[in-house]
Amino acid sequence: MPDALRTTVVRLSAREFRNLEAAELEPSANGLTVIQGANGAGKTSLLEALVYCSVLQSFRGVPREAVIREGTAAARVACELRAGT
């Protein structure tokens, strides 16, 4: 892929998103990041937060309110990107 078309995730931050109280992800610069954890640890929630930053909706087809962590009023996701690298 030409560098001009490549976008790299530098950092992902999620707060009160699905089952995540707070999570930060800084993917490896070499292009391979492995996320592991027990069932219910938040691996899919982290992936969903990344997708949400891209398309502003859940890949599960649920309403926006469904991604807000239970018992909280709002969720926040932020993604820092680098273009052309």
N, C-alpha and C positions, 0 to 999 in steps of 0.2 A: 504494500500500500504506500503511495506517495506520502512523504512527511506532511505535506500541506493538508492532507485529508485526515491525518491521525490526531486523535484527541486522547490524552492520558489523564486518568483520575489521579490527582496528587493527594487529596484528602477527602474523606467522607465523615460527616458528623451527624449523629442522630440523637434527638432528645425526646423522650416520652413517645416514641414511635413503636407501635405494636407492643411487644413485650420488653423493649429496650428502655431502661430509665435514661441511660447515657452511654453512647458508644462512639469511639473514634477509630477510623481506619486510615492508615497511610500505606497504600499498596507498594510492593517492592518495585524499585526502579528497573529491575531486570525483566519485568513482564510476567512474573509468576507469583501469585499470592495464594496461599492455602489458608482456608478458614476452617478450623475444627473446633468441636465442642460436643458436649452431651446433648441429648434430645431436649428441646426446650430452651437451649442456651441463647438462641437468637441468631443463628447462622442465616436462616431464611429471612428473618426480619432485616438483617443487615443488607442482604441482597435486594430485598424489596425496597429499602430506603434508597439504594443506588438507582434502581429502576425508576422510583418515584421522582428522583431529581431529574431524570431524563425525559419522562413523558407526563409527569404531574398526575399520575393515577396508579393505583395498585394493579399488579399483574393478576391478582386474585379476583378482580371484577367486583370489588366491594365499594360501597360509598366512602367518601373521604373521611367521614366520622369514624369508620371502622379501623383506621390506622392510628388513631389516638389511643395511647395507653390507657387502660381502664383506671378510672379514678382521677384522671387529670383532665384539664380543660383544653389543652392544645398540644400539638406535636410540632417538632421542627427538624427538618433535614437540610443539610447544606453540603454542597459538593464543590471542591476546588478543582478546576480543570486546567490543563496545559495543552494548548493547541500547537500542532506542527512539530511534535517531537516523538 
